[in-house]
């Protein structure tokens, strides 16, 4: 599986220093990307870092105008109804009738000091499929299951820092998960991979990758959903 990727690194500017090095190994003790829970990962990804524009190139004609909303229930879902809330909704304000809803599930991958790979979270796919199948009844233009792979590959011994990733992401190139439940045909699948290649904090240095093995069917969005999207835009302007 090929990912469209981008890498980022940043440094603090220091007086009287004229040369800075990027994408080099460091010896720091920082938080692991795998410590993020799903909601934190979604907000961190789409709430900053320039990732929103990078991601939306595959989904919208004008990615720079897209707005993101997290853990949305009102006005789309009544209290105590399935699916509870929508993990992520992406909206182009100029085309509210083409909005996209995402159910997000996290997989944690770590390269250990002995170069073995530890994987957690595959069991969450079943609940993700159940949830996203319930999204369809709402009537969005497109619906996706997003699998976020949080890859802490700080102990990968590859010399090229940018090319580091855990064995799971190298060897399972097709991500042929055994789907625990059938995904409805019109629902798409998108993988987002975040790699933490060094012991720096992932907010300063990381890699982003996006792959879409299954495109969602573009449906005619329900009129009541478009009205609710317009209401959301009007009452949550920023």
C-alpha positions in Angstrom: 0.0 0.0 0.0 1.4 3.4 -1.0 0.9 6.4 1.2 0.9 10.0 0.0 3.3 11.4 2.6 4.7 14.6 4.0 7.3 15.0 6.7 7.8 17.9 9.0 10.5 19.1 11.3 11.0 22.3 13.3 13.6 24.0 15.4 13.7 26.9 17.8 15.6 29.9 16.4 18.6 30.9 18.5 20.4 34.2 18.5 23.8 34.1 16.7 23.1 30.7 15.2 23.2 30.6 11.4 23.1 26.8 10.7 20.3 24.5 11.7 20.0 20.7 11.2 16.8 19.0 10.3 15.6 15.4 10.3 18.4 14.1 12.6 18.2 11.8 15.5 18.0 13.3 19.0 18.3 12.0 22.5 15.2 13.3 24.3 12.5 11.9 26.4 9.2 12.9 25.0 5.6 11.6 24.9 4.9 8.8 22.5 2.4 9.4 19.7 0.8 6.1 20.7 -0.4 7.7 24.0 -3.0 9.7 22.2 -6.6 8.4 22.5 -8.8 8.6 19.4 -10.4 11.9 20.1 -7.1 13.5 20.9 -5.5 12.1 17.7 -8.3 13.4 15.5 -8.2 16.9 17.1 -4.5 17.0 16.9 -4.5 16.0 13.3 -7.2 18.2 11.9 -7.0 21.1 14.4 -3.6 22.2 13.3 -0.2 21.1 11.9 -1.3 21.9 8.3 -2.7 18.4 8.0 -6.2 19.4 7.2 -5.3 20.9 3.8 -2.9 18.0 3.0 -5.7 15.5 3.7 -8.5 17.3 2.0 -6.8 17.4 -1.4 -8.2 13.9 -2.0 -11.7 14.8 -1.0 -12.5 18.4 -2.0 -11.9 20.7 -5.0 -11.0 23.6 -2.7 -9.2 22.0 0.3 -8.1 25.4 1.7 -11.7 26.3 2.5 -12.7 23.1 4.3 -13.8 23.3 8.0 -13.5 20.5 10.4 -15.8 19.6 13.3 -15.1 17.0 16.0 -17.4 14.7 18.1 -20.5 16.2 16.5 -24.0 15.1 17.7 -26.3 18.2 17.6 -28.0 18.9 15.2 -27.5 15.6 13.4 -28.2 13.0 16.0 -30.9 12.9 18.7 -30.0 12.0 22.2 -29.5 8.2 22.8 -29.7 7.4 19.1 -27.1 5.5 17.1 -24.3 6.2 16.2 -24.1 8.6 19.2 -21.9 11.2 17.7 -19.8 11.8 14.5 -16.1 11.6 15.1 -15.3 14.0 12.3 -17.3 16.0 9.8 -15.5 17.9 7.0 -17.5 20.7 5.2 -16.8 23.1 2.3 -18.9 26.1 3.3 -19.4 26.8 -0.4 -20.8 23.3 -1.0 -22.6 22.2 2.2 -24.5 19.6 0.2 -21.2 17.7 -0.3 -20.2 17.1 3.3 -18.3 14.0 4.5 -18.7 12.1 7.8 -15.9 10.0 9.2 -15.9 7.3 11.9 -12.3 7.2 13.3 -10.5 4.2 14.9 -7.0 4.2 16.2 -4.4 1.5 15.9 -1.2 1.8 18.0 2.1 0.4 16.7 5.4 0.5 18.5 8.9 -0.6 17.5 10.5 -1.9 20.7 14.2 -1.6 21.6 14.7 -5.3 20.4 13.2 -4.3 17.0 10.1 -6.3 17.6 6.7 -4.7 16.9 3.9 -4.3 19.3 0.4 -3.7 18.0 -2.7 -2.7 19.9 -6.2 -1.6 18.8 -7.1 -4.0 16.0 -10.0 -5.2 18.1 -11.6 -1.7 17.8 -12.3 -2.2 14.1 -15.5 -4.2 14.9 -17.1 -1.3 16.8 -15.9 1.1 14.1 -17.6 -0.8 11.4 -20.8 -1.0 13.5 -20.7 2.7 14.1 -20.0 3.8 10.5 -22.7 1.5 9.1 -25.1 3.5 11.3 -23.8 6.8 9.8 -25.3 5.9 6.4 -28.9 6.4 7.6 -28.1 10.1 8.2 -27.7 10.8 4.5 -24.3 12.5 4.1 -22.8 13.0 0.7 -20.0 10.6 1.6 -19.2 8.4 4.6 -15.8 6.9 5.5 -14.2 4.7 8.1 -10.9 6.3 9.0 -8.2 4.1 10.5 -5.5 6.2 12.2 -2.2 4.3 12.7 -0.1 5.9 15.4 3.4 4.6 14.7 6.0 5.1 17.4 9.1 4.0 15.5 11.7 5.8 17.6 13.6 2.6 18.1 13.8 1.7 14.4 17.4 1.6 13.6 17.1 2.7 9.9 19.8 5.3 9.2 17.5 7.6 7.2 15.2 9.1 9.8 12.4 10.0 7.4 12.1 6.4 6.2 11.6 4.9 9.6 8.5 3.0 10.3 7.5 -0.1 12.3 7.7 -3.5 10.8 3.9 -3.7 10.8 3.7 -0.8 8.4 6.5 -2.1 6.2 5.5 -5.7 5.9 1.7 -5.6 5.9 1.8 -3.4 2.8 -1.8 -4.1 1.9 -3.2 -3.8 5.4 -5.3 -6.9 4.8 -7.1 -6.8 8.1 -9.7 -9.5 8.6 -12.7 -7.4 8.8 -14.8 -8.6 11.8 -18.1 -7.4 10.2 -19.1 -6.4 6.7 -18.7 -2.8 5.7 -21.7 -1.5 3.7 -20.8 -1.0 0.1 -21.1 2.7 -0.2 -18.8 3.4 2.7 -15.2 4.3 1.9 -12.0 3.4 3.8 -9.1 5.8 4.4 -5.8 5.1 6.3 -4.0 7.9 8.1 -0.5 7.0 9.4 1.5 9.2 11.8 5.1 8.3 12.3 7.2 9.5 15.2 10.7 8.7 13.9 12.8 10.2 16.8 12.6 10.9 20.5 11.5 14.5 19.7 7.9 15.3 20.5 5.7 14.5 17.5 4.4 18.0 17.4 7.9 19.1 16.3 8.8 16.3 14.1 6.7 13.5 12.5 5.5 12.1 9.2 1.9 12.0 7.8 0.7 9.5 5.3 -2.7 9.1 3.6 -4.0 6.1 1.6 -7.5 5.5 0.3 -8.0 1.9 -0.7 -11.7 2.2 -1.0 -13.5 5.4 -2.2 -16.9 6.2 -0.8 -19.8 6.3 -3.1 -20.9 9.9 -3.8 -24.5 10.0 -2.8 -27.1 12.8 -3.2 -27.0 14.3 0.3 -30.3 14.4 2.1 -31.9 17.8 2.2 -32.4 17.8 5.9 -28.7 17.0 6.4 -27.7 19.9 4.2 -29.9 22.2 6.3 -28.3 20.9 9.5 -24.8 21.4 8.0 -25.7 25.0 7.2 -26.9 25.4 10.8 -23.6 24.0 12.1 -21.7 26.4 9.9 -23.7 29.4 11.0 -23.6 28.6 14.7 -19.9 27.5 14.9 -18.2 30.1 12.7 -14.4 30.5 13.4 
